């Protein structure tokens, strides 16, 4: 009996160890890796395969109301008709540890860090076939999709209190896949 408990404890320990980032500091799910290496927030977990039924879910905590950038990389070589496919369903669950209420939340795609994505780079929130059913939030009643001159998705008509956990879902497509791109996350606070 004691031997079985030790084996069970060892297996549980191994499962907890593998739930964190890989040795390179990246979190892997589906055909991609995700990193908080640019700072300002912390990834807590990443799961899922990227399908509609099993979206990649990035659970994170933001310690301020300043914009932060999630680094997304192809985990497999990009090949014509190979992997990654250049499209995946993403769900972002964010713990608001900023100490401030958020009244909007905006996401922006960038193929080059610091430069908003445009029509010509092929990266978008499903610009080629926009489907509002693929965009969701548990804290905001509406969203606005801006495709040009940048790719932004803004959630509004709601709020997120400190320590609350808003969830956002959307579909990212890249018709000309690259090995690395960025998702800027910008919580908006009230101002006077």
Residue pairs with C-beta under 8 A, 6 or more apart in sequence:
19 45
20 27
21 27
21 43
22 28
22 33
24 33
25 35
25 37
26 33
26 34
26 35
26 73
27 33
27 34
27 35
27 43
27 45
27 46
27 58
28 34
28 46
28 75
29 46
29 47
29 48
29 49
29 50
29 56
29 57
30 48
30 49
30 50
30 56
30 75
30 84
30 88
31 50
31 74
31 75
31 76
31 83
31 84
31 85
31 88
32 50
32 56
32 72
32 73
32 74
32 75
32 84
32 88
33 72
33 73
33 74
33 75
34 43
34 46
34 56
34 58
34 70
34 71
34 72
35 43
35 70
35 71
35 72
35 73
36 42
36 43
36 60
36 68
36 70
36 71
37 71
38 68
38 69
38 71
39 68
40 62
40 63
40 64
40 66
40 67
40 68
40 69
41 60
41 61
41 62
41 63
41 68
41 185
42 60
42 61
42 63
43 58
43 59
43 60
44 59
44 60
44 61
44 95
45 57
45 58
45 59
46 56
46 57
46 58
46 59
47 56
47 57
48 54
48 55
48 56
48 57
48 91
49 56
50 56
50 87
50 88
50 89
50 90
51 88
51 89
52 89
52 134
55 88
55 89
55 90
55 91
55 169
56 88
56 89
56 90
56 91
57 90
57 91
57 92
57 93
58 70
58 90
58 91
58 92
58 93
59 93
59 95
60 70
60 92
60 93
60 94
60 95
61 94
61 95
61 97
62 68
62 94
62 95
62 96
62 97
62 98
62 185
62 187
63 97
63 98
64 98
65 98
65 100
65 102
65 187
65 188
65 189
67 184
67 185
67 186
68 184
68 185
69 110
69 113
69 182
69 183
69 184
69 185
70 182
70 183
70 184
70 185
71 180
71 182
72 180
72 181
72 182
72 183
73 179
73 180
74 83
74 84
74 177
74 178
74 179
74 180
75 84
76 82
76 83
76 84
77 83
78 84
78 177
78 178
78 179
84 177
85 177
86 122
86 173
86 174
86 175
86 176
86 177
87 126
87 171
87 172
87 173
87 174
88 171
88 172
89 134
89 169
89 170
89 171
90 169
90 170
90 171
90 172
91 167
91 168
91 169
92 107
92 167
92 168
92 169
92 185
93 165
93 166
93 167
93 168
94 105
94 165
94 166
94 167
94 168
94 185
94 187
95 163
95 164
95 165
96 102
96 160
96 161
96 162
96 163
96 164
96 165
96 166
96 187
97 162
97 163
98 162
98 187
98 189
99 162
100 162
100 189
101 159
101 160
101 161
101 162
101 189
101 190
102 159
102 160
102 166
102 187
102 188
102 189
103 156
103 158
103 159
103 188
103 189
103 190
104 140
104 154
104 155
104 156
104 187
104 188
105 137
105 140
105 154
105 155
105 160
105 166
105 168
105 185
105 186
105 187
105 188
106 152
106 153
106 154
106 155
106 184
106 185
106 186
106 188
107 125
107 152
107 153
107 154
107 168
107 170
107 183
107 184
107 185
107 186
108 116
108 117
108 150
108 151
108 152
108 153
108 183
108 184
108 186
109 116
109 117
109 123
109 124
109 125
109 151
109 152
109 172
109 181
109 182
109 183
109 184
110 116
110 117
110 181
110 182
110 183
110 184
111 117
111 121
111 123
111 178
111 181
111 182
113 182
116 149
116 150
116 151
116 152
117 123
117 124
117 150
117 151
117 181
118 148
118 149
118 150
118 151
119 127
119 147
119 148
121 176
121 178
122 173
122 174
122 175
122 176
122 177
123 151
123 172
123 173
123 174
123 176
123 178
123 181
124 147
124 151
124 172
124 173
124 174
125 135
125 145
125 147
125 151
125 153
125 170
125 171
125 172
125 173
126 134
126 170
126 171
126 172
126 173
127 147
127 151
127 173
128 173
128 175
130 145
131 171
132 143
134 169
134 170
134 171
135 143
135 145
135 153
135 169
135 170
135 171
136 167
136 168
136 169
136 170
137 143
137 155
137 158
137 166
137 167
137 168
137 169
138 166
138 167
139 155
139 158
139 159
139 160
139 164
139 166
139 167
140 155
140 156
140 157
140 158
140 166
141 156
141 157
141 158
142 155
142 156
142 157
143 153
143 154
143 155
143 156
144 153
144 154
144 156
145 152
145 153
146 152
146 153
146 154
153 170
155 168
160 166
160 187
172 183
174 181
